[in-house]
């Protein structure tokens, strides 16, 4: 895979699965008593933590696989199933329980600072995002591609902060209808990526469908 193709795959996969646009309503609900400056600070901390956590899994992902004796096809199939569950919920314009549960969101509403949990973990960097970054790391065939993966993480973190900051300042474009349309479109893209990962795991070298 060429560097440009890998970069496009990495960015689109990560942005869709982190899904900062769908996070904005929950973020505003959990920070209803906070000022704009406090919301911006929490958004900034959350995005930094998200990038750090996902970068950590990107750096140790393959070593962890080797340590546990897990093959790349197995990772691809397992990750694809997790992403497909999230995509199906997104196609119904719902926030997937794989990313965070209703109980976690309700509990966070009573907290003074929700930056690290649940905003960073698990809303932005949840199991699905961790699975995605480990899948992308497993598909990287050179250090240049791994460097691109880390760069894409930084760009997704910056984009997430901008989107949360716009929400914190009361952006008018985030109507419920617009949010549902964007969520469904990203869900369709994520479903296609999940199916592709599944095919790669089943048909690739050492895959379950190989003799």
Secondary structure as the mmCIF struct_conf table of DSSP 4:
data_model
#
loop_
_struct_conf.conf_type_id
_struct_conf.id
_struct_conf.beg_label_comp_id
_struct_conf.beg_label_asym_id
_struct_conf.beg_label_seq_id
_struct_conf.end_label_comp_id
_struct_conf.end_label_asym_id
_struct_conf.end_label_seq_id
HELX_RH_AL_P HELX_RH_AL_P1 UNK A 3 UNK A 18
HELX_RH_AL_P HELX_RH_AL_P2 UNK A 20 UNK A 30
TURN_TY1_P TURN_TY1_P1 UNK A 31 UNK A 33
BEND BEND1 UNK A 34 UNK A 34
HELX_RH_AL_P HELX_RH_AL_P3 UNK A 36 UNK A 68
TURN_TY1_P TURN_TY1_P2 UNK A 69 UNK A 69
HELX_RH_AL_P HELX_RH_AL_P4 UNK A 72 UNK A 91
TURN_TY1_P TURN_TY1_P3 UNK A 92 UNK A 93
TURN_TY1_P TURN_TY1_P4 UNK A 97 UNK A 99
HELX_RH_AL_P HELX_RH_AL_P5 UNK A 102 UNK A 108
TURN_TY1_P TURN_TY1_P5 UNK A 109 UNK A 110
BEND BEND2 UNK A 112 UNK A 112
HELX_RH_PI_P HELX_RH_PI_P1 UNK A 115 UNK A 124
BEND BEND3 UNK A 125 UNK A 125
HELX_RH_AL_P HELX_RH_AL_P6 UNK A 127 UNK A 139
BEND BEND4 UNK A 142 UNK A 142
HELX_RH_AL_P HELX_RH_AL_P7 UNK A 143 UNK A 168
TURN_TY1_P TURN_TY1_P6 UNK A 169 UNK A 170
TURN_TY1_P TURN_TY1_P7 UNK A 172 UNK A 173
HELX_RH_AL_P HELX_RH_AL_P8 UNK A 176 UNK A 203
BEND BEND5 UNK A 204 UNK A 204
TURN_TY1_P TURN_TY1_P8 UNK A 205 UNK A 206
TURN_TY1_P TURN_TY1_P9 UNK A 208 UNK A 209
#
